[in-house]
């Protein structure tokens, strides 16, 4: 039997990770979000970059439903340089910014948090590295440290699947805590939702088992793939972005995410008709539109994959292959499980190509080239609101 790839092995750890972090993250949420903050807040912003932006997009619906506070997920650069100068002046502790970064060293997210605090917002760092600059820039730290990987996986540089899951779980626990303190959820309802989150572990394990052979067969068969498109709406648009990111990081194949409605306005006219198109839907709010998109994609010759709840039939009628989610998952929590098929597609594609994750950091991708071509961790920071406002003159 062929040894499982490092990415496969990390995907295998996800159900146990959910079981391990559910209670500690709930306790951390309780320690971070006290009565005064929860009852004062009028608007919440979820901010991050990369996977730490995809997770907030996936959690926005949960905050709106369960916290009972208008919530917006915004990428760090857009938030720091375009939103912060115009935060509503609604009074102390009324604007809450939760800045997400597992490492706590991403420059743009640090900048976003610092400028938000200057604008009067409460700044919370959601990070697994409490001593990092992001935490030092925050008023409060939501600690999301995860248990170490098994020894055989420690130190492996693998596209982030565990870190994304941890950020997602932490955000859900924050939403439930805020909603419970505000009285938007009663204690029984909040506890039931927490138990539901922990129970996703079993659904995740069954979904990995069901989806892996399908993903393997597709990636071994579709050797002529030039690109991938992932489609989703609401929280599952976050999953579409995350899934495209994993394919890029793992196999290097061009991959993009498209919001469900936007696919019909744009992708429908792509010259390449047979591009694999992965439609991700929990079969709830977007189900009717996703069925129409699936039909349109199939009609123009796309190779259509559906990441769908087991037993869903409306969208299923227009897709060629299904990566099934094996259990009942509410749409607000769907990113926890619906991200797994995209991870498996990326893992299988990488094995099929014999590719190296992150292109081995070669070809100018190292921090030593051009002073660091990416500059994620040492990018120039705008330090003050006055500096930012001067750019608008």
VOGU-3710 file (C-alpha; in Angstrom, 3 decimals, decimal comma):
1> xxxxxxxxxx> 0,000/0,000/0,000  1,318/3,434/-0,981  2,190/5,663/1,962  -0,283/8,456/2,535  0,927/11,909/1,598  1,572/14,488/4,333  -1,529/16,423/3,270  -3,679/13,282/3,466  -2,276/12,536/6,901  -3,178/15,991/8,169
11> xxxxxxxxxx> -6,691/15,715/6,744  -6,997/12,456/8,693  -6,345/14,355/11,951  -9,220/16,831/11,514  -12,007/14,872/13,285  -9,838/14,378/16,374  -8,835/18,039/16,237  -12,487/19,092/16,470  -12,944/16,856/19,505  -9,803/18,249/21,127
21> xxxxxxxxxx> -10,456/21,976/20,662  -14,227/22,322/21,111  -14,163/22,749/24,892  -10,897/24,759/25,203  -12,022/27,187/22,500  -15,375/27,634/24,230  -13,527/28,417/27,457  -11,270/30,860/25,620  -14,310/32,589/24,115  -15,834/32,977/27,572
31> xxxxxxxxxx> -12,597/34,496/28,868  -12,275/36,904/25,946  -15,810/38,207/25,446  -17,122/39,516/28,764  -20,558/40,873/29,608  -19,683/44,521/29,046  -18,219/43,971/25,585  -20,923/41,577/24,430  -23,753/43,866/25,462  -22,119/47,050/24,121
41> xxxxxxxxxx> -21,131/45,902/20,644  -23,257/47,111/17,721  -21,174/45,929/14,791  -18,550/43,217/14,322  -15,817/43,037/11,698  -13,964/39,761/11,025  -10,594/40,505/9,437  -7,767/38,408/8,027  -5,654/37,384/5,015  -5,503/34,121/3,056
51> xxxxxxxxxx> -7,032/31,208/4,948  -7,541/33,611/7,848  -9,846/35,620/5,568  -11,592/32,575/4,128  -12,513/31,448/7,650  -14,237/34,775/8,512  -16,200/34,679/5,254  -17,326/31,202/6,276  -18,283/32,411/9,762  -20,133/35,618/8,860
61> xxxxxxxxxx> -23,529/33,909/8,650  -23,042/32,265/12,047  -22,357/35,649/13,639  -25,403/37,215/12,026  -27,624/34,319/13,084  -26,271/33,453/16,522  -24,514/36,556/17,866  -27,388/38,772/16,804  -25,008/41,571/15,783  -24,537/42,823/12,190
71> xxxxxxxxxx> -21,244/41,268/11,104  -19,016/41,713/8,076  -15,989/39,707/6,949  -13,370/41,942/5,294  -9,881/41,229/3,988  -7,181/42,929/6,028  -5,992/45,373/3,378  -9,493/46,495/2,441  -10,405/46,895/6,094  -7,283/48,766/7,219
81> xxxxxxxxxx> -7,020/51,174/4,308  -10,588/51,593/3,075  -12,957/50,784/5,939  -11,261/51,895/9,170  -11,303/55,633/8,365  -15,074/55,408/8,043  -16,039/53,273/11,033  -19,315/54,558/12,506  -18,830/56,777/15,568  -21,380/54,934/17,684
91> xxxxxxxxxx> -19,617/55,139/21,023  -17,208/53,145/23,210  -17,029/49,359/22,710  -19,607/49,439/19,913  -17,313/48,434/17,031  -15,606/45,079/17,572  -12,791/43,900/15,302  -11,718/40,256/15,490  -8,411/39,950/13,635  -7,551/36,385/12,627
101> xxxxxxxxxx> -3,985/35,145/12,150  -2,726/31,767/13,313  0,903/32,933/13,258  0,131/36,410/14,560  2,850/37,947/12,389  1,002/38,929/9,191  1,727/42,617/8,611  -1,546/43,614/6,981  -3,658/42,097/9,761  -1,495/43,745/12,411
111> xxxxxxxxxx> -1,983/47,064/10,625  -5,747/46,530/10,448  -5,993/45,868/14,168  -3,802/48,787/15,191  -5,644/51,299/13,022  -9,010/49,968/14,162  -8,041/50,545/17,774  -6,956/54,089/16,933  -10,419/54,579/15,441  -11,989/53,556/18,753
121> xxxxxxxxxx> -12,833/49,923/18,012  -12,214/47,084/20,439  -9,474/44,950/18,909  -9,374/41,200/19,555  -6,552/39,045/18,199  -7,660/35,512/17,341  -4,361/33,679/17,152  -2,577/30,518/18,141  0,529/32,543/19,012  -0,285/34,731/22,025
131> xxxxxxxxxx> 3,190/36,303/22,180  3,202/37,441/18,539  2,927/41,065/17,326  -0,780/40,729/16,534  -1,537/39,763/20,124  0,663/42,596/21,386  -1,346/45,009/19,231  -4,699/43,836/20,585  -6,803/44,897/23,521  -7,751/41,257/24,077
141> xxxxxxxxxx> -6,407/37,924/22,870  -8,643/35,003/21,950  -6,188/32,132/22,381  -6,658/29,373/19,822  -3,574/27,238/20,338  -4,121/23,727/18,985  -2,630/20,449/20,226  0,622/19,499/18,457  0,470/17,156/15,504  1,712/13,586/15,953
151> xxxxxxxxxx> 5,499/13,305/15,927  5,555/11,884/12,410  3,765/14,980/11,076  5,490/17,632/13,166  7,620/20,027/11,166  6,077/19,145/7,806  5,313/22,162/5,606  1,831/21,305/4,363  -0,987/23,502/3,006  -2,902/24,657/6,070
161> xxxxxxxxxx> -5,871/22,455/6,857  -5,598/22,209/10,651  -5,093/25,952/11,117  -8,127/26,794/8,975  -10,308/24,407/10,957  -9,081/25,889/14,239  -9,883/29,436/13,114  -13,343/28,360/11,977  -14,133/26,631/15,268  -12,907/29,608/17,274
171> xxxxxxxxxx> -15,074/32,032/15,320  -18,166/29,876/15,858  -17,473/29,706/19,585  -17,109/33,489/19,675  -20,447/33,942/17,904  -22,227/31,621/20,331  -20,663/33,289/23,355  -21,660/36,783/22,218  -25,180/35,667/21,342  -25,670/33,920/24,672
181> xxxxxxxxxx> -24,471/36,877/26,757  -26,666/39,271/24,803  -29,703/37,048/25,328  -30,053/36,449/21,603  -29,631/32,746/22,430  -30,776/31,181/25,676  -28,309/28,912/27,461  -29,979/25,704/26,343  -29,876/26,759/22,697  -26,253/27,917/22,913
191> xxxxxxxxxx> -25,172/24,666/24,584  -27,028/22,626/21,980  -25,193/24,474/19,201  -21,845/23,914/20,927  -22,615/20,205/21,171  -23,578/20,245/17,502  -20,187/21,730/16,613  -18,362/19,014/18,535  -20,483/16,369/16,823  -19,229/17,483/13,408
201> xxxxxxxxxx> -16,183/15,302/14,068  -18,100/12,132/13,232  -19,551/13,662/10,064  -16,084/14,779/9,028  -14,636/11,297/9,448  -17,433/9,750/7,381  -17,063/12,446/4,718  -13,318/11,826/4,390  -13,971/8,111/3,927  -16,700/8,689/1,329
211> xxxxxxxxxx> -14,993/11,430/-0,677  -11,408/10,246/-0,842  -11,887/7,438/-3,404  -14,005/9,697/-5,619  -11,407/12,473/-5,495  -8,624/9,972/-6,245  -10,362/8,524/-9,284  -11,135/11,956/-10,708  -7,619/13,301/-10,265  -6,039/10,178/-11,712
221> xxxxxxxxxx> -8,395/10,276/-14,698  -8,419/13,999/-15,482  -4,763/14,278/-16,418  -5,468/17,031/-18,960  -6,837/19,506/-16,404  -5,634/23,063/-17,115  -7,391/24,841/-14,250  -10,078/24,566/-11,580  -13,036/26,754/-10,664  -14,779/26,538/-7,279
231> xxxxxxxxxx> -18,240/28,028/-6,809  -20,126/28,829/-3,609  -22,308/31,424/-1,889  -22,543/32,804/1,635  -20,378/30,750/4,019  -19,546/28,350/1,220  -18,009/31,127/-0,854  -15,403/31,123/1,906  -14,983/27,384/1,299  -14,672/27,982/-2,461
241> xxxxxxxxxx> -11,836/30,462/-1,847  -10,177/28,115/0,624  -10,471/25,130/-1,749  -8,938/27,091/-4,619  -6,125/28,171/-2,294  -5,349/24,577/-1,309  -5,144/23,515/-4,963  -2,771/26,368/-5,760  -0,590/25,688/-2,731  -0,530/21,920/-3,073
251> xxxxxxxxxx> -0,400/21,159/-6,798  0,341/24,570/-8,310  -2,591/24,341/-10,721  -4,381/27,597/-11,552  -7,520/27,707/-9,432  -10,069/30,404/-8,688  -13,199/30,913/-6,618  -16,384/32,437/-7,991  -19,474/33,469/-6,066  -22,501/31,501/-7,251
261> xxxxxxxxxx> -24,385/34,350/-8,891  -21,216/35,790/-10,410  -20,444/32,483/-12,140  -23,530/32,931/-14,294  -22,501/36,465/-15,199  -18,853/35,656/-16,009  -17,657/32,033/-16,129  -20,438/31,064/-18,499  -18,468/32,704/-21,315  -15,064/31,143/-20,709
271> xxxxxxxxxx> -13,410/29,899/-23,896  -12,353/26,623/-22,281  -15,593/24,670/-21,947  -14,413/21,573/-20,073  -12,775/23,229/-17,055  -13,538/21,226/-13,892  -16,076/23,260/-11,936  -16,693/22,382/-8,291  -20,104/23,518/-7,044  -20,268/23,725/-3,249
281> xxxxxxxxxx> -23,720/23,972/-1,691  -25,426/22,991/1,539  -28,686/22,913/-0,415  -30,350/25,703/1,575  -30,391/29,422/0,716  -28,628/29,104/-2,641  -30,058/25,750/-3,730  -32,342/27,033/-6,492  -29,659/29,234/-8,016  -26,955/26,591/-7,696
291> xxxxxxxxxx> -29,179/24,127/-9,565  -29,482/26,643/-12,393  -25,720/27,194/-12,401  -25,127/23,440/-12,424  -27,450/23,046/-15,396  -25,728/25,902/-17,241  -22,267/24,516/-16,500  -23,244/21,084/-17,725  -24,878/22,499/-20,857  -21,674/24,223/-22,002
301> xxxxxxxxxx> -19,545/21,129/-21,396  -17,983/21,812/-18,008  -16,843/18,813/-15,978  -19,078/19,415/-12,987  -18,432/18,188/-9,444  -20,948/18,751/-6,685  -19,901/19,030/-3,039  -23,376/18,365/-1,711  -25,243/16,902/1,244  -25,817/13,194/0,842
311> xxxxxxxxxx> -29,285/12,712/-0,594  -29,570/16,167/-2,201  -31,334/15,712/-5,556  -32,098/19,105/-7,146  -28,512/20,174/-7,836  -27,384/16,558/-8,149  -29,460/16,182/-11,327  -27,011/18,441/-13,192  -23,587/17,368/-11,907  -21,352/14,606/-13,211
321> xxxxxxxxxx> -19,781/13,555/-9,915  -20,635/14,059/-6,246  -18,338/14,426/-3,277  -20,930/13,763/-0,574  -21,114/15,251/2,903  -22,180/12,320/5,070  -24,514/13,768/7,665  -26,729/16,677/8,608  -24,757/19,950/8,722  -26,473/23,301/9,160
331> xxxxxxxxxx> -25,470/25,891/6,584  -24,004/28,279/9,172  -21,526/25,585/10,276  -21,041/24,029/6,833  -17,452/25,239/6,233  -16,167/22,820/8,881  -17,116/19,810/6,768  -17,648/21,145/3,241  -13,994/22,202/3,073  -12,846/18,573/3,233
341> xxxxxxxxxx> -13,647/17,586/-0,395  -11,572/20,502/-1,701  -8,688/19,478/0,530  -8,896/15,925/-0,785  -9,000/17,068/-4,418  -5,836/19,097/-3,818  -4,105/16,233/-2,021  -4,975/13,717/-4,724  -4,032/16,074/-7,556  -0,616/16,647/-5,971
351> xxxxxxxxxx> 0,015/12,916/-5,662  -1,119/12,316/-9,253  1,315/14,949/-10,546  4,151/14,107/-8,163  4,214/17,806/-7,286  5,898/19,493/-4,319  3,846/21,686/-1,984  4,366/25,418/-2,476  6,657/24,634/-5,440  9,351/23,932/-2,880
361> xxxxxxxxxx> 9,576/27,690/-2,259  11,716/27,949/-5,394  11,738/30,184/-8,443  11,855/33,465/-6,562  9,345/32,467/-3,910  11,806/32,573/-1,027  12,075/35,553/1,280  15,677/36,051/0,121  14,708/37,117/-3,374  13,995/40,805/-4,063
371> xxxxxxxxxx> 13,837/41,534/-0,335  11,069/38,961/-0,105  8,753/39,049/-3,103  5,677/38,364/-1,050  6,556/40,459/2,024  3,656/38,999/4,002  5,391/39,409/7,337  7,448/42,556/6,868  5,355/44,690/4,552  5,293/48,430/5,167
381> xxxxxxxxxx> 2,761/49,364/7,828  0,644/52,492/7,850  1,098/53,464/11,477  -1,542/56,146/12,080  -4,966/57,209/10,901  -3,530/60,632/10,029  -1,044/58,970/7,671  -3,886/57,087/6,039  -6,137/60,126/5,759  -3,349/62,096/4,134
391> xxx> -3,478/59,633/1,261  -7,062/60,711/0,612  -6,220/64,393/0,142
//
